[in-house]
Amino acid sequence: MITLIYVATLIPTLFLGLQSSSIDYDAVAYRTGVILVEDPGMPYNPSWETLPNTSDSQILRFGLALSKDTPNILSPEKINRFFCSTEFVYPDDYQSRAVFGNYPYLFNISFQMAGSNVTQSVGDIVPENYGYTRRVVKVKEHSNATMDFSGFNVNPITGQPSENYTQNATTQSFSVYFNYTYLLDNGPDNNNPAYQINPLAPSGSSGITGGEGALINLTDLNQIPQNYGGINTTVNLSGIMVYRSVSLAPLGTGQSPFVGPILNSTNPIQFELFVDGNSTPVTNLPIPVNDSVSLYIPPGLLSFLGQGDSSTLLNVTMQFNLNQQDWYINSTQMPPYGAFDYNYTNPYITQPQLKDGVMEVAVW
């Protein structure tokens, strides 16, 4: 009996020397990698990456997954917020939200998109011995709309422009509308969030932050004006207006469902607006336009302007002023709402795509 008690007491210490720190660190690195790429984080509604700096204490867990249903498919907004050194402090903020445990681990977490030379990282310089995990992931890229006017021409028989969204006037508008109900209910692959155009915050969110952005490109605009009478037509982008509706006007009635504008801006700081390929965003309108306009609607703005309501129709309009009557882009005659439909079937829309990336976690 004494021998049996002695052996039972001795057994736990027999294997003590076999437990290496590398095995422990590998496990911690693996667990951290799983949390980051398979979990959307906490809180989920509203999503943690949308919370302002003053609400950092509400962020309980970092997770970069797009949603609970899309492990290994990451959100670009969550990636950028996670690696923002002005938002979070290493190691304290990351220790409690990504690595967990009471042991004061040191670590390095990095991410790189396929084909990119830029590596985002947080943490210390990696030593000789450390635990390690590497995860190959996908990142959801936002959709965008691109209208190329390089083929614009006048019909030689009628003398009218071949594009049906132009008219002879000095004030012309190009509008894009977002039908939130359609976008949220008719996404590809059984409405898989990975391929869905989602203008709203996660379903059930009590806030109005979150949701994806959208990019609208108008290119080769210098092909449109006909410069009547030998006088060059000059064009100015004079304003950006946003209209909203939460009910659909009956089709065929000629009625527009939009009211407003709820936003009428000559200082488009809510957006990122670029003209003629310049890399500096425009901050004041009007501004002359020659060749191109790129309007980027950042994540969260569509949700805010739509008041977080899935029954919203939102119309974003760019207004152009010409120095003389001429042909230019004008979507007021486009059915059904006099605007360019941002949807899943429009041939001018590049749908959300998944791009490869690599997440690496080192722990010691």
C-alpha positions in Angstrom: 0.0 0.0 0.0 2.9 2.4 0.9 4.6 1.6 -2.4 1.4 2.2 -4.4 0.9 5.6 -2.7 4.5 6.6 -3.4 4.2 5.6 -7.1 0.9 7.6 -7.5 2.6 10.6 -5.9 5.6 10.3 -8.2 3.9 9.8 -11.6 2.9 13.5 -12.2 6.6 14.5 -11.9 7.9 11.8 -14.2 6.6 13.7 -17.3 7.3 17.2 -16.1 10.5 17.5 -18.2 8.7 16.4 -21.4 6.4 19.4 -21.4 8.3 21.9 -23.6 7.6 25.6 -23.9 7.4 25.3 -27.7 4.4 22.9 -27.5 2.7 25.4 -25.2 3.5 28.4 -27.4 2.4 26.5 -30.6 -0.9 25.8 -28.9 -1.4 29.5 -27.9 -0.4 30.6 -31.4 -2.9 28.2 -33.0 -5.7 29.2 -30.6 -5.1 32.9 -31.4 -5.1 32.3 -35.1 -8.4 30.4 -34.9 -10.0 33.3 -32.9 -8.8 35.9 -35.4 -9.8 34.2 -38.7 -12.8 32.2 -37.7 -14.7 34.5 -35.3 -16.3 37.9 -36.1 -15.4 39.2 -32.6 -17.4 40.6 -29.8 -19.6 42.6 -29.8 -21.1 41.5 -33.0 -24.1 43.9 -33.2 -23.0 46.6 -33.6 -19.7 45.1 -34.9 -16.7 45.9 -32.8 -14.7 47.6 -35.6 -17.4 50.2 -35.9 -17.3 51.4 -32.3 -15.7 54.8 -31.8 -12.4 55.3 -29.9 -14.3 56.3 -26.8 -16.0 52.9 -26.7 -12.8 50.7 -26.8 -13.7 49.2 -23.4 -16.8 47.7 -25.0 -14.6 45.6 -27.3 -14.4 42.2 -25.7 -12.8 40.0 -28.4 -11.0 40.7 -31.6 -12.2 38.6 -34.6 -11.6 39.4 -38.2 -14.1 37.1 -39.8 -16.8 38.7 -41.9 -19.6 37.0 -40.0 -20.4 34.0 -37.9 -21.3 32.1 -41.1 -18.1 32.9 -42.9 -15.0 31.5 -41.1 -11.7 32.2 -42.9 -13.3 35.0 -44.9 -12.1 38.3 -43.4 -13.5 41.8 -43.3 -11.1 44.5 -44.7 -12.5 47.0 -42.2 -11.8 44.7 -39.3 -8.2 44.0 -40.5 -7.5 47.7 -40.8 -8.9 48.5 -37.4 -7.1 45.6 -35.7 -3.7 46.8 -37.0 -4.2 50.5 -36.3 -1.5 51.5 -33.8 -3.3 54.7 -32.9 -6.4 52.8 -31.9 -4.9 50.0 -29.7 -1.8 49.6 -27.6 0.5 46.6 -27.7 0.5 44.3 -25.8 -2.3 45.2 -23.3 -5.2 45.7 -25.7 -4.3 42.6 -27.7 -3.4 40.4 -24.8 -6.9 40.6 -23.3 -8.8 40.5 -26.6 -6.9 38.1 -28.9 -4.3 36.0 -26.9 -6.2 35.7 -23.6 -4.9 33.9 -20.5 -3.0 35.3 -17.5 0.5 34.4 -18.7 2.2 37.5 -20.1 2.9 36.2 -23.6 4.8 38.2 -26.1 3.7 37.9 -29.7 3.8 39.1 -33.3 0.7 39.0 -35.5 1.0 39.9 -39.2 -1.2 39.9 -42.3 -0.4 40.3 -46.0 -2.6 40.3 -49.1 -1.6 38.1 -52.0 0.4 40.0 -54.5 1.1 42.9 -52.1 4.4 44.0 -50.7 2.7 45.6 -47.7 2.6 43.7 -44.4 0.5 44.8 -41.6 1.7 43.8 -38.2 1.6 44.3 -34.5 3.9 43.1 -31.8 7.6 42.5 -30.9 10.5 41.3 -33.1 10.3 37.5 -33.3 13.1 35.7 -31.4 14.8 32.4 -32.3 12.4 30.1 -30.5 8.6 30.7 -30.6 5.3 29.1 -31.3 3.8 29.7 -34.7 0.7 29.2 -36.8 0.0 30.3 -40.4 -3.5 30.7 -41.8 -4.4 31.1 -45.5 -7.6 33.2 -45.7 -9.8 35.1 -48.1 -10.6 38.8 -47.8 -13.9 40.2 -49.2 -13.3 43.1 -51.5 -16.1 45.7 -52.0 -18.2 46.0 -55.1 -17.7 49.0 -57.5 -19.5 50.6 -60.5 -17.5 51.7 -63.5 -19.1 53.6 -66.4 -16.7 54.0 -69.4 -17.7 56.7 -71.9 -14.9 56.2 -74.4 -17.4 54.7 -76.9 -19.8 57.7 -76.7 -20.9 58.8 -80.2 -23.7 60.5 -82.1 -26.0 58.4 -84.3 -25.3 59.6 -87.9 -28.9 59.2 -88.9 -30.8 60.9 -86.0 -28.0 63.2 -85.0 -28.7 62.2 -81.4 -26.2 60.6 -78.9 -26.4 56.9 -78.8 -26.6 56.7 -75.0 -30.1 56.9 -73.7 -29.2 58.6 -70.4 -28.0 61.9 -72.0 -29.9 65.1 -72.9 -29.2 68.5 -74.2 -29.1 70.8 -71.2 -26.7 73.0 -69.1 -27.6 71.2 -65.8 -27.3 67.5 -65.8 -27.3 64.8 -63.1 -26.0 61.3 -62.8 -27.7 59.3 -60.0 -27.1 55.9 -58.5 -29.7 54.2 -56.3 -29.4 51.4 -53.8 -32.4 49.2 -53.1 -31.5 47.9 -49.6 -34.2 45.2 -49.5 -33.2 43.8 -52.9 -29.5 43.8 -52.0 -30.0 42.1 -48.7 -32.4 39.4 -49.9 -31.1 38.5 -53.4 -27.3 38.0 -53.0 -25.5 35.2 -54.9 -24.9 31.7 -53.6 -28.1 31.6 -51.5 -27.4 35.1 -50.2 -24.0 34.2 -48.8 -22.5 37.2 -46.9 -19.2 36.6 -48.7 -20.7 37.7 -52.0 -23.4 40.0 -50.8 -23.5 43.7 -51.4 -24.5 44.8 -47.9 -25.0 48.6 -47.3 -26.3 48.1 -43.7 -24.8 47.2 -40.4 -25.2 43.6 -39.3 -28.8 42.4 -39.0 -30.3 43.3 -35.7 -27.8 46.1 -34.9 -29.1 48.8 -32.6 -26.7 51.3 -34.1 -26.4 52.7 -37.6 -22.7 52.1 -38.1 -21.2 49.2 -40.1 -22.1 48.0 -43.6 -20.0 48.2 -46.7 -18.8 51.0 -48.9 -19.3 51.6 -52.6 -17.2 53.0 -55.4 -18.6 54.8 -58.4 -16.2 55.5 -61.3 -17.1 57.7 -64.4 -14.3 57.5 -67.0 -13.5 59.1 -70.4 -16.0 61.9 -69.8 -14.1 64.1 -72.3 -15.6 62.0 -75.1 -19.1 63.2 -74.5 -19.4 67.0 -75.1 -20.0 67.9 -78.8 -18.7 71.4 -78.4 -21.5 73.0 -80.4 -20.8 76.1 -82.5 -17.1 75.5 -82.2 -17.2 76.6 -78.6 -15.5 74.2 -76.1 -18.0 73.0 -73.5 -16.7 73.3 -69.9 -18.1 71.1 -67.2 -18.1 71.6 -63.4 -19.1 69.1 -60.8 -21.2 71.4 -58.7 -22.7 69.2 -55.9 -23.4 65.8 -54.4 -27.0 65.2 -53.2 -28.5 62.2 -51.4 -32.2 61.4 -51.4 -33.9 58.7 -49.3 -37.2 56.7 -49.3 -38.5 53.9 -47.2 -41.4 53.0 -49.5 -41.5 52.1 -53.2 -43.4 54.2 -55.7 -45.6 52.0 -57.9 -43.8 51.2 -61.1 -45.2 52.8 -64.2 -46.7 55.7 -62.4 -43.9 58.1 -63.2 -43.6 58.9 -59.5 -40.3 59.0 -57.8 -40.0 57.3 -54.3 -37.2 59.6 -53.3 -37.6 62.6 -51.0 -35.1 65.2 -49.9 -32.3 65.8 -50.4 -31.3 64.7 -47.0 -27.8 65.7 -47.9 -26.9 68.5 -50.3 -23.2 69.0 -50.2 -20.7 71.4 -51.8 -18.1 70.2 -49.2 -18.1 66.5 -49.8 -16.0 65.5 -46.8 -18.5 62.6 -46.0 -17.2 60.9 -49.2 -13.9 60.5 -50.9 -14.1 62.3 -54.2 -11.4 62.3 -56.8 -11.4 64.2 -60.1 -9.3 63.6 -63.3 -7.1 61.0 -61.6 -5.8 63.3 -58.9 -4.8 61.5 -55.7 -5.9 64.4 -53.4 -9.6 64.2 -52.4 -11.8 67.1 -53.4 -13.0 69.1 -50.4 -14.9 71.9 -52.1 -17.3 72.1 -55.0 -17.8 73.2 -57.8 -14.7 71.8 -59.5 -13.9 71.5 -63.2 -14.1 68.0 -64.7 -12.4 66.9 -67.8 -11.8 63.2 -67.9 -13.0 61.2 -64.8 -14.8 61.3 -61.5 -14.4 58.7 -58.7 -16.8 58.8 -55.8 -16.0 56.5 -52.9 -18.8 56.1 -50.3 -16.9 54.8 -47.2 -18.2 51.9 -45.0 -20.9 53.0 -42.6 -22.1 56.0 -44.6 -24.8 54.1 -46.6 -26.0 52.6 -43.3 -26.1 56.0 -41.6 -27.9 57.7 -44.5 -30.4 54.8 -44.7 -31.0 55.1 -41.0 -30.2 51.4 -40.7 -33.6 50.5 -42.3 -33.6 47.5 -44.7 -36.6 49.0 -46.6 -34.6 52.0 -47.7 -34.0 53.2 -51.2 -31.1 55.6 -51.3 -30.3 57.9 -54.3 -26.8 59.4 -54.6 -26.7 62.1 -57.2 -23.7 64.0 -58.8 -24.8 67.3 -60.4 -22.9 68.7 -63.4 -23.2 72.3 -64.7 -22.2 73.1 -68.4 -21.3 76.5 -69.8 -23.6 75.8 -72.8 -26.3 73.3 -73.8 -24.5 70.1 -74.8 -24.8 66.4 -74.5 -23.5 64.9 -71.2 -24.4 62.2 -68.7 -27.9 62.4 -67.4 -29.7 59.5 -65.8 -33.0 61.2 -65.2 -34.7 59.2 -68.0 -33.5 55.8 -66.8 -36.2 53.5 -65.5 -37.6 52.9 -63.0 -36.4 55.7 -60.8 -34.3 57.9 -63.1 -31.1 56.5 -61.7 -28.4 53.9 -62.3 -29.3 50.7 -60.4 -26.5 49.4 -58.1 -27.4 45.7 -58.0 -26.2 42.1 -58.7 -27.2 41.9 -62.4 -26.0 45.3 -63.8 -23.1 44.6 -66.2 -21.3 47.8 -65.0 -21.1 46.5 -61.4 -18.0 44.6 -60.3 -19.4 42.2 -57.7 -17.7 41.6 -54.3 -14.8 39.3 -54.8 -12.6 37.2 -52.5 -8.9 37.8 -52.5 -6.2 35.6 -50.9 -4.3 36.6 -47.8 -2.0 35.1 -45.2 -2.3 35.6 -41.4 0.7 34.6 -39.3 0.9 34.4 -35.5 4.1 34.0 -33.5 4.0 33.6 -29.7 6.8 33.2 -27.1 
